[in-house]
Amino acid sequence: MHPSAHVDTFARDNLPPPEQWPEFLDSPDTRYPARMNAAVELLDRALEDGHSDSVALRTDEASCTYAQLQARVDAIARVLRGRMRLVPGNRVLLRGTNNPMMAACLLAVIKAGLVAVPTMPLLRAKDLAPVVEKARVSAALCDLQLRDEIDRLRAQTDALEQVMFFNDGSGEDDALETWLADTPEPLEACDTAQDDVALIAFTSGTTGKPKGTMHFHRDIVAMCDLFPRHILKPTADDIFCGTPPLAFTFGLGGMLCFPLRVGASVLLLERGTPESLLGAIERHRATIVFTAPTMYRQMAMIASRFDLSSLKKSVSAGEALPDATRQLWKQASGIEMIDGIGSTEMIHIFVSSAPDDVRRGAIGKPVPGYEARVVDDAMNEVAHGVVGKLAVKGPTGCRYLADPRQLDYVRNGWNLPGDAFAMDEDGYFYYQARSDDMIISGGYNIAGPEVESALLLHEAVAECGVVGVRDEARGQLVKAFVVLKTGWRADERLVAALQDFVKQTIAPYKYPRAIEFCETLPRTETGKLQRFRLREG
């Protein structure tokens, strides 16, 4: 590793031992100098390339040029270094919705050589406490509208020594805006090493205590130079928009880093519904949208009410994309979806396909720079068409913050994201389920997402989730939770009709032997279906 710029060496000290790291592959797209600051690469470099007066960030109320964003980022970084007396390597908790100040705070933390620890807006104090404790966070920048949970957190722990609130014009000492004085001189960025930790992104924690994934400055830039460069192919004329939170690495890429890397602009929406997202695309003439499969399905139902003629590309990730949803969106918008699978541990998408290379039912092939295979429990590659575990390696990879689960995620130099896949003879990867979501019923292995995809083809089904529940006779029973479209009646006749429909669509033994109708399905803030809550009943 290169000499660190961090005065506070906690992050580097708590990386896994090198022998537990995955193998990192060399790629011509990700060969960077020894000294590199990700915020400089994403923002200052755009000004050097002539984008000073181009719009960087948009909202319904205002817009911000690259020069204005740089001035604000530099002003925040001065507060972090000056009034807050933070030193390179200190961790900073970031709390905010998708708005320009949240974006500027993220960039300022990185530019100042600090370590950003962004968190989902809906997290409560009890969720934030283990994050603060695990990452030894002593300072926070928080949107004023999220103050209540920070105050509750500070009542529970003395760890947070100082908090500044942004989007706060009160003039109080703890209002970040009170201390901002934009000056024309650019701030000198911290001279960080490319392998200094810049970001600790915490996983959702749905299967236990959340894990902190540690990403270097080079990793943040690398995610911009792989999937976007080879699959998405954005230009400076593009206007990005979408719903994933900036605290989610899917959102950090699509809603901030990817557009900045090419001098494009991004429309930041604090709250996204199908109507508001479609309306925003129409008003701002957005060209690229990022969101989850469920949102695409809901938008497809009402897309005809909006002018989407500006939209060129749609990116789906965060959970499995059913083919029925892909086709529904294509019919509604005329756009072939760019599907992708990534992970917080790998920072962004590593398997995908450009629209012209899509193969029905498949997510795609490894993004250039990555390698992937399907393996058995002994890490042996399985035959084409056989279901096994996805293994991947590339220029990015898993490094957990002081966590023994590193040994579960990385084996023999490969990252194991925990997904069951099959690969065909042409190298296309087909998602089956999360490895721990495979249903074993009567000796058969059944992938819940496949059953969900079949159910979604029925005209009555708006949403559904499929899990395995305990059954004495079969070990597990396939059970579907179904949200109906308006006008359909939940009764036994419809249960039988749905079961017959699935039997005719996929292998009959996979049909849901139990169906429960419900008003909504439990989802995370990023749109992922919480199957563990369905299993809990």
C-alpha positions as CSV (number, residue, x, y, z in Angstrom):
1,M,0.0,0.0,0.0
2,H,1.0,3.6,-0.6
3,P,2.0,6.0,2.3
4,S,-1.2,7.2,3.8
5,A,-2.3,10.8,4.2
6,H,-4.4,9.9,7.2
7,V,-3.4,11.3,10.6
8,D,-6.2,9.2,12.2
9,T,-5.2,5.7,11.0
10,F,-8.2,3.8,12.3
11,A,-9.5,2.9,8.8
12,R,-6.3,1.4,7.5
13,D,-5.6,-0.3,10.8
14,N,-9.0,-2.1,10.6
15,L,-8.8,-3.4,7.1
16,P,-8.8,-7.2,6.9
17,P,-5.3,-8.8,6.7
18,P,-4.1,-8.8,3.1
19,E,-4.3,-12.6,2.9
20,Q,-8.1,-12.3,3.3
21,W,-8.5,-9.8,0.5
22,P,-9.8,-10.9,-2.9
23,E,-7.5,-10.9,-5.9
24,F,-7.7,-7.5,-7.6
25,L,-7.5,-7.7,-11.4
26,D,-5.5,-5.1,-13.4
27,S,-7.6,-3.3,-15.9
28,P,-6.4,-0.6,-18.3
29,D,-9.5,1.5,-17.3
30,T,-8.5,1.6,-13.6
31,R,-4.7,2.3,-13.6
32,Y,-4.4,5.4,-11.4
33,P,-1.5,7.4,-9.9
34,A,-0.3,6.6,-6.4
35,R,-1.7,9.9,-5.1
36,M,-5.4,10.5,-5.9
37,N,-8.3,12.2,-4.3
38,A,-11.7,10.9,-5.6
39,A,-13.4,14.3,-5.1
40,V,-10.7,16.0,-7.2
41,E,-11.2,13.4,-10.0
42,L,-15.0,13.8,-10.0
43,L,-15.4,17.5,-9.5
44,D,-12.2,19.6,-9.9
45,R,-11.3,17.6,-13.0
46,A,-14.6,18.5,-14.6
47,L,-13.8,22.2,-14.2
48,E,-10.4,21.6,-15.8
49,D,-12.2,19.9,-18.7
50,G,-14.3,23.0,-19.4
51,H,-17.5,22.3,-17.5
52,S,-17.3,25.2,-15.1
53,D,-20.6,26.8,-16.3
54,S,-22.4,23.5,-17.1
55,V,-25.2,22.4,-14.7
56,A,-24.0,19.8,-12.3
57,L,-27.0,19.4,-9.9
58,R,-30.7,20.2,-10.5
59,T,-33.8,20.3,-8.4
60,D,-37.3,21.5,-9.1
61,E,-36.4,24.7,-7.4
62,A,-32.9,25.6,-8.7
63,S,-29.8,24.4,-10.4
64,C,-26.1,24.5,-9.6
65,T,-23.1,24.7,-12.0
66,Y,-19.9,22.8,-11.6
67,A,-18.1,26.0,-10.5
68,Q,-20.8,26.7,-7.9
69,L,-20.7,23.2,-6.6
70,Q,-16.9,23.3,-6.3
71,A,-17.2,26.6,-4.3
72,R,-19.8,25.0,-1.9
73,V,-17.8,21.8,-1.5
74,D,-14.6,23.8,-0.7
75,A,-16.5,25.9,1.8
76,I,-17.8,22.9,3.6
77,A,-14.3,21.3,3.6
78,R,-13.0,24.4,5.2
79,V,-15.5,24.1,8.0
80,L,-14.6,20.4,8.5
81,R,-10.9,21.2,8.7
82,G,-11.3,24.5,10.5
83,R,-14.1,25.0,12.9
84,M,-14.7,21.3,13.4
85,R,-10.9,20.6,13.7
86,L,-11.2,17.3,11.9
87,V,-8.0,15.6,10.6
88,P,-7.5,13.3,7.7
89,G,-8.8,9.8,8.4
90,N,-11.6,10.9,10.9
91,R,-14.9,9.4,10.0
92,V,-17.9,11.6,9.4
93,L,-21.5,10.4,9.6
94,L,-23.7,11.8,6.7
95,R,-27.4,12.0,7.1
96,G,-29.6,13.4,4.3
97,T,-32.0,12.8,1.5
98,N,-31.0,13.3,-2.1
99,N,-30.5,17.0,-2.2
100,P,-27.6,19.3,-3.3
101,M,-26.3,19.9,0.2
102,M,-26.1,16.2,0.9
103,A,-24.2,15.7,-2.4
104,A,-21.8,18.6,-1.5
105,C,-21.2,17.3,2.0
106,L,-20.3,13.9,0.6
107,L,-17.7,15.4,-1.8
108,A,-16.4,17.8,0.9
109,V,-15.7,15.0,3.3
110,I,-13.8,13.1,0.7
111,K,-11.9,16.1,-0.6
112,A,-10.8,17.0,3.0
113,G,-9.3,13.5,3.3
114,L,-11.9,12.3,5.8
115,V,-13.9,9.1,5.6
116,A,-17.5,9.4,4.6
117,V,-20.0,7.2,6.4
118,P,-23.4,7.9,4.6
119,T,-26.5,6.4,6.1
120,M,-30.1,5.8,4.8
121,P,-32.5,8.6,5.7
122,L,-35.0,6.3,7.3
123,L,-32.6,4.8,9.8
124,R,-33.5,5.4,13.4
125,A,-31.2,6.0,16.4
126,K,-31.1,2.3,17.3
127,D,-30.0,1.6,13.7
128,L,-27.4,4.3,13.7
129,A,-25.8,3.4,17.1
130,P,-24.0,0.3,15.8
131,V,-22.8,2.2,12.8
132,V,-21.3,5.0,14.9
133,E,-19.8,2.4,17.3
134,K,-18.4,0.2,14.6
135,A,-16.8,3.0,12.6
136,R,-15.7,5.0,15.6
137,V,-17.5,8.1,14.3
138,S,-17.0,11.3,16.2
139,A,-18.6,13.9,13.9
140,A,-21.7,14.2,11.7
141,L,-23.2,16.4,9.0
142,C,-27.0,16.0,9.1
143,D,-29.9,17.5,7.2
144,L,-32.0,19.6,9.5
145,Q,-35.1,17.6,8.6
146,L,-33.5,14.4,10.1
147,R,-32.4,16.1,13.3
148,D,-34.8,14.2,15.7
149,E,-33.0,10.8,15.3
150,I,-29.5,12.4,15.6
151,D,-30.7,14.0,18.9
152,R,-32.0,10.6,20.1
153,L,-28.7,9.0,19.1
154,R,-26.7,11.6,21.0
155,A,-28.8,10.9,24.1
156,Q,-27.8,7.3,23.8
157,T,-24.1,7.7,23.2
158,D,-21.3,10.1,23.8
159,A,-19.5,9.0,20.6
160,L,-20.8,11.9,18.5
161,E,-18.8,14.8,19.8
162,Q,-20.0,17.3,17.3
163,V,-22.8,17.6,14.8
164,M,-23.5,20.3,12.1
165,F,-26.9,20.6,10.5
166,F,-27.2,21.6,6.9
167,N,-30.2,23.1,5.0
168,D,-30.4,25.2,8.2
169,G,-30.6,29.0,7.8
170,S,-31.2,29.6,11.5
171,G,-27.8,31.2,12.1
172,E,-27.2,29.0,15.1
173,D,-23.7,27.8,15.9
174,D,-24.6,24.2,14.9
175,A,-26.0,25.3,11.5
176,L,-23.5,24.5,8.8
177,E,-24.6,27.4,6.6
178,T,-23.7,29.8,9.5
179,W,-20.0,29.1,8.8
180,L,-19.9,28.8,5.0
181,A,-18.1,31.6,3.3
182,D,-17.7,30.8,-0.4
183,T,-14.4,32.1,-1.7
184,P,-13.2,32.1,-5.3
185,E,-9.9,30.3,-4.5
186,P,-10.2,26.5,-4.8
187,L,-9.3,24.6,-1.7
188,E,-6.2,22.4,-1.8
189,A,-7.5,18.9,-1.5
190,C,-5.9,16.4,0.9
191,D,-3.1,14.6,-0.8
192,T,-4.6,11.2,-0.3
193,A,-3.2,7.9,-1.5
194,Q,-5.3,6.1,-4.1
195,D,-5.6,3.3,-1.4
196,D,-6.6,5.5,1.5
197,V,-10.1,4.7,2.7
198,A,-12.6,7.3,1.5
199,L,-15.9,5.6,2.1
200,I,-17.4,3.1,4.6
201,A,-20.7,2.0,3.2
202,F,-22.8,-0.2,5.6
203,T,-24.9,-3.1,4.3
204,S,-28.6,-3.2,5.1
205,G,-28.1,-5.6,8.0
206,T,-31.2,-7.7,7.1
207,T,-29.3,-10.9,8.1
208,G,-27.7,-9.7,11.3
209,K,-25.5,-6.9,12.3
210,P,-24.7,-4.5,9.5
211,K,-21.2,-4.8,7.9
212,G,-19.1,-1.8,7.0
213,T,-17.6,-2.1,3.5
214,M,-14.4,-0.1,3.1
215,H,-13.7,1.6,-0.2
216,F,-10.6,3.5,-1.3
217,H,-10.4,6.7,-3.4
218,R,-9.5,4.6,-6.4
219,D,-12.6,2.4,-5.9
220,I,-15.0,5.3,-6.1
221,V,-13.3,6.4,-9.3
222,A,-13.1,2.9,-10.7
223,M,-16.9,2.4,-10.4
224,C,-17.2,5.3,-12.7
225,D,-14.8,3.9,-15.2
226,L,-16.2,0.4,-15.6
227,F,-20.0,-0.1,-15.8
228,P,-20.7,3.4,-17.1
229,R,-17.9,3.5,-19.6
230,H,-18.6,0.1,-21.1
231,I,-22.4,-0.4,-20.6
232,L,-24.2,2.8,-19.9
233,K,-21.9,5.1,-22.0
234,P,-23.2,8.5,-20.8
235,T,-22.1,11.8,-22.2
236,A,-21.9,15.4,-20.9
237,D,-25.3,16.1,-22.5
238,D,-27.1,13.6,-20.3
239,I,-29.4,14.4,-17.4
240,F,-29.5,11.6,-14.8
241,C,-32.4,11.1,-12.4
242,G,-33.8,8.4,-10.2
243,T,-34.7,7.2,-6.7
244,P,-31.8,5.3,-5.1
245,P,-30.4,7.2,-2.0
246,L,-27.0,8.7,-2.1
247,A,-26.2,6.6,1.0
248,F,-26.7,3.4,-1.2
249,T,-23.8,2.7,-3.5
250,F,-26.2,2.2,-6.4
251,G,-27.4,5.7,-5.8
252,L,-23.9,7.1,-5.0
253,G,-22.9,6.1,-8.5
254,G,-26.0,6.9,-10.5
255,M,-27.1,10.0,-8.6
256,L,-23.7,11.7,-8.2
257,C,-20.5,10.1,-9.3
258,F,-21.4,8.8,-12.8
259,P,-22.7,12.1,-14.1
260,L,-19.8,14.1,-12.5
261,R,-17.3,11.9,-14.2
262,V,-18.5,12.9,-17.7
263,G,-19.5,16.4,-17.0
264,A,-23.2,15.6,-17.1
265,S,-25.9,16.8,-14.7
266,V,-28.2,15.0,-12.2
267,L,-31.7,15.8,-11.0
268,L,-31.9,15.1,-7.3
269,L,-35.3,14.1,-6.0
270,E,-35.8,13.9,-2.2
271,R,-38.8,11.6,-2.5
272,G,-39.7,9.4,-5.4
273,T,-43.1,8.0,-6.3
274,P,-44.0,6.7,-9.8
275,E,-45.9,9.9,-10.5
276,S,-43.2,12.2,-9.2
277,L,-40.4,10.4,-11.0
278,L,-42.2,10.4,-14.3
279,G,-43.2,14.0,-13.9
280,A,-39.6,15.0,-13.2
281,I,-38.4,13.1,-16.3
282,E,-41.0,15.1,-18.3
283,R,-40.2,18.5,-16.8
284,H,-36.4,18.3,-16.9
285,R,-36.1,16.3,-20.1
286,A,-34.1,13.6,-18.3
287,T,-32.2,11.1,-20.4
288,I,-31.1,8.4,-18.0
289,V,-33.1,7.0,-15.1
290,F,-31.9,4.7,-12.2
291,T,-34.5,2.9,-10.0
292,A,-35.6,-0.5,-8.8
293,P,-37.7,-3.1,-10.6
294,T,-40.8,-2.4,-8.5
295,M,-40.8,1.3,-9.5
296,Y,-40.4,0.4,-13.2
297,R,-43.4,-1.8,-12.9
298,Q,-45.5,0.9,-11.2
299,M,-44.3,3.5,-13.7
300,A,-45.2,1.4,-16.6
301,M,-48.9,1.4,-15.6
302,I,-49.1,5.2,-15.9
303,A,-46.3,6.0,-18.3
304,S,-48.8,7.0,-21.1
305,R,-49.8,10.0,-19.1
306,F,-46.3,11.6,-19.4
307,D,-44.0,12.8,-22.1
308,L,-41.0,10.5,-21.9
309,S,-39.5,11.3,-25.3
310,S,-36.3,12.6,-23.8
311,L,-35.5,9.3,-22.0
312,K,-32.9,7.2,-23.6
313,K,-31.7,4.7,-21.0
314,S,-33.1,2.9,-18.0
315,V,-31.0,1.2,-15.4
316,S,-32.4,-1.4,-13.0
317,A,-30.5,-2.9,-10.0
318,G,-31.0,-3.4,-6.3
319,E,-33.0,-6.6,-6.7
320,A,-33.9,-9.2,-9.3
321,L,-35.6,-7.8,-12.5
322,P,-38.5,-10.1,-13.5
323,D,-38.8,-10.5,-17.3
324,A,-42.4,-9.5,-17.0
325,T,-41.4,-6.1,-15.6
326,R,-38.7,-5.7,-18.3
327,Q,-41.3,-6.3,-21.0
328,L,-43.9,-4.1,-19.4
329,W,-41.5,-1.2,-19.2
330,K,-40.3,-1.8,-22.8
331,Q,-43.9,-1.7,-24.0
332,A,-44.6,1.5,-22.1
333,S,-41.4,3.4,-22.8
334,G,-39.9,1.8,-25.9
335,I,-36.6,1.3,-23.9
336,E,-34.8,-1.9,-23.4
337,M,-33.7,-2.0,-19.7
338,I,-30.1,-2.1,-18.7
339,D,-30.2,-4.7,-15.8
340,G,-27.3,-5.2,-13.5
341,I,-26.2,-6.9,-10.4
342,G,-23.7,-5.4,-8.0
343,S,-23.1,-5.3,-4.2
344,T,-22.2,-2.9,-1.5
345,E,-19.0,-4.9,-1.0
346,M,-18.0,-4.5,-4.7
347,I,-19.3,-0.9,-4.7
348,H,-21.4,-1.1,-7.9
349,I,-22.5,-3.2,-10.9
350,F,-20.2,-6.0,-12.1
351,V,-22.6,-8.1,-14.4
352,S,-24.8,-6.4,-16.9
353,S,-25.6,-6.0,-20.6
354,A,-26.0,-3.0,-22.9
355,P,-29.4,-2.8,-24.5
356,D,-28.2,-4.3,-27.9
357,D,-26.7,-7.3,-26.1
358,V,-29.6,-8.2,-23.9
359,R,-30.6,-11.9,-23.8
360,R,-34.0,-12.6,-22.4
361,G,-34.0,-13.9,-18.9
362,A,-30.3,-13.1,-18.3
363,I,-28.8,-10.2,-16.4
364,G,-25.8,-10.2,-18.8
365,K,-22.1,-10.8,-18.9
366,P,-19.3,-9.6,-16.6
367,V,-18.6,-5.9,-17.1
368,P,-15.2,-5.4,-18.8
369,G,-12.6,-5.5,-16.0
370,Y,-14.4,-8.2,-14.1
371,E,-14.4,-12.0,-14.2
372,A,-17.3,-14.2,-13.0
373,R,-18.0,-17.8,-12.7
374,V,-20.6,-20.2,-11.1
375,V,-19.1,-22.5,-8.5
376,D,-20.1,-25.3,-6.1
377,D,-19.4,-25.4,-2.4
378,A,-15.9,-26.5,-3.0
379,M,-15.3,-23.5,-5.3
380,N,-15.1,-25.8,-8.4
381,E,-16.7,-24.3,-11.6
382,V,-19.9,-26.0,-12.5
383,A,-21.2,-27.0,-15.9
384,H,-23.2,-24.6,-18.1
385,G,-26.8,-24.5,-17.0
386,V,-26.1,-25.8,-13.5
387,V,-27.1,-23.7,-10.6
388,G,-24.4,-22.7,-8.2
389,K,-22.9,-19.8,-6.4
390,L,-21.8,-16.6,-8.2
391,A,-18.1,-15.8,-7.8
392,V,-16.6,-12.6,-9.1
393,K,-13.3,-10.7,-9.0
394,G,-12.1,-7.4,-10.6
395,P,-10.6,-4.0,-9.8
396,T,-12.9,-3.6,-6.8
397,G,-13.7,-6.1,-4.0
398,C,-14.7,-6.8,-0.5
399,R,-12.8,-5.4,2.5
400,Y,-15.0,-5.4,5.6
401,L,-14.3,-3.2,8.6
402,A,-12.9,-5.4,11.3
403,D,-15.4,-8.2,10.6
404,P,-14.8,-12.0,10.7
405,R,-17.4,-12.4,8.0
406,Q,-14.7,-11.4,5.6
407,L,-13.8,-15.1,5.5
408,D,-17.4,-15.9,4.3
409,Y,-17.4,-13.3,1.5
410,V,-13.9,-14.0,0.1
411,R,-12.6,-17.5,-0.8
412,N,-9.7,-18.4,-2.9
413,G,-9.4,-14.8,-4.1
414,W,-13.0,-14.7,-5.3
415,N,-15.8,-12.5,-4.0
416,L,-19.0,-14.5,-3.1
417,P,-21.9,-12.1,-3.1
418,G,-24.3,-14.8,-1.9
419,D,-26.4,-15.2,-5.1
420,A,-27.4,-18.4,-6.9
421,F,-26.8,-18.2,-10.6
422,A,-26.5,-20.4,-13.8
423,M,-24.4,-19.5,-16.8
424,D,-25.1,-20.5,-20.4
425,E,-22.6,-21.6,-23.0
426,D,-22.2,-18.0,-24.3
427,G,-21.3,-16.6,-20.9
428,Y,-24.6,-15.0,-20.0
429,F,-25.5,-15.1,-16.3
430,Y,-29.0,-16.0,-15.1
431,Y,-30.1,-15.0,-11.6
432,Q,-31.9,-17.7,-9.6
433,A,-32.2,-16.3,-6.0
434,R,-30.1,-15.2,-3.0
435,S,-28.3,-18.4,-2.0
436,D,-30.1,-18.4,1.3
437,D,-33.5,-17.8,-0.4
438,M,-33.5,-21.0,-2.4
439,I,-36.6,-23.0,-1.5
440,I,-36.1,-26.8,-1.0
441,S,-39.5,-28.4,-1.3
442,G,-40.0,-32.1,-1.6
443,G,-36.4,-32.6,-2.7
444,Y,-36.6,-29.9,-5.4
445,N,-34.6,-26.7,-5.5
446,I,-37.0,-23.8,-6.3
447,A,-35.9,-20.2,-6.9
448,G,-38.5,-17.8,-5.4
449,P,-37.8,-15.0,-8.1
450,E,-38.7,-17.5,-10.9
451,V,-42.1,-18.1,-9.3
452,E,-42.5,-14.4,-8.8
453,S,-41.7,-13.7,-12.4
454,A,-44.4,-16.2,-13.5
455,L,-47.0,-14.7,-11.2
456,L,-46.3,-11.2,-12.5
457,L,-47.3,-12.3,-15.9
458,H,-50.9,-12.8,-14.7
459,E,-53.2,-9.8,-15.4
460,A,-54.4,-9.7,-11.8
461,V,-51.0,-9.4,-10.1
462,A,-49.5,-6.0,-9.2
463,E,-46.7,-7.2,-7.0
464,C,-45.7,-10.4,-5.3
465,G,-43.1,-12.1,-3.1
466,V,-42.4,-15.8,-2.9
467,V,-40.7,-17.6,0.1
468,G,-40.3,-21.0,1.6
469,V,-42.2,-21.7,4.8
470,R,-41.8,-24.7,7.0
471,D,-43.8,-27.8,6.2
472,E,-43.6,-31.2,7.9
473,A,-44.3,-33.2,4.8
474,R,-42.2,-31.3,2.2
475,G,-39.6,-29.6,4.4
476,Q,-40.6,-26.3,2.9
477,L,-43.7,-25.1,1.1
478,V,-43.7,-22.5,-1.7
479,K,-45.8,-19.6,-0.5
480,A,-46.7,-16.5,-2.4
481,F,-47.7,-13.1,-1.0
482,V,-49.7,-11.3,-3.7
483,V,-50.8,-7.6,-4.1
484,L,-53.7,-7.5,-6.6
485,K,-54.4,-4.8,-9.1
486,T,-57.5,-2.6,-8.6
487,G,-60.7,-4.4,-9.5
488,W,-59.7,-8.0,-8.7
489,R,-61.3,-9.9,-5.8
490,A,-59.2,-11.9,-3.5
491,D,-60.9,-15.3,-3.1
492,E,-60.3,-19.0,-3.5
493,R,-61.2,-19.0,-7.1
494,L,-58.4,-16.5,-7.8
495,V,-56.0,-18.6,-5.7
496,A,-56.7,-21.7,-7.9
497,A,-56.5,-19.6,-11.1
498,L,-53.0,-18.2,-10.1
499,Q,-51.8,-21.7,-9.1
500,D,-52.9,-23.1,-12.5
501,F,-51.4,-20.2,-14.3
502,V,-48.0,-20.8,-12.7
503,K,-48.2,-24.5,-13.5
504,Q,-48.7,-23.7,-17.1
505,T,-45.9,-21.1,-17.2
506,I,-43.0,-22.9,-15.4
507,A,-42.3,-26.4,-14.2
508,P,-45.6,-27.5,-12.4
509,Y,-43.8,-28.6,-9.2
510,K,-42.7,-25.0,-8.6
511,Y,-46.3,-23.6,-8.2
512,P,-47.1,-21.8,-4.9
513,R,-49.1,-24.3,-2.7
514,A,-50.1,-21.4,-0.5
515,I,-51.1,-17.9,-1.6
516,E,-51.8,-15.0,0.8
517,F,-53.3,-11.7,-0.5
518,C,-52.0,-8.5,1.1
519,E,-52.2,-4.7,0.6
520,T,-48.5,-4.1,0.4
521,L,-45.2,-5.9,0.6
522,P,-42.4,-5.1,3.0
523,R,-39.5,-3.3,1.2
524,T,-36.3,-1.6,2.2
525,E,-35.6,2.1,1.5
526,T,-33.9,1.0,-1.7
527,G,-36.8,-1.0,-2.9
528,K,-35.6,-4.5,-2.1
529,L,-38.2,-7.0,-1.0
530,Q,-37.7,-8.1,2.6
531,R,-38.3,-11.8,2.2
532,F,-37.2,-12.5,5.8
533,R,-40.2,-10.5,7.0
534,L,-42.5,-12.6,4.8
535,R,-41.0,-15.8,6.2
536,E,-41.6,-14.4,9.7
537,G,-45.3,-14.2,8.9
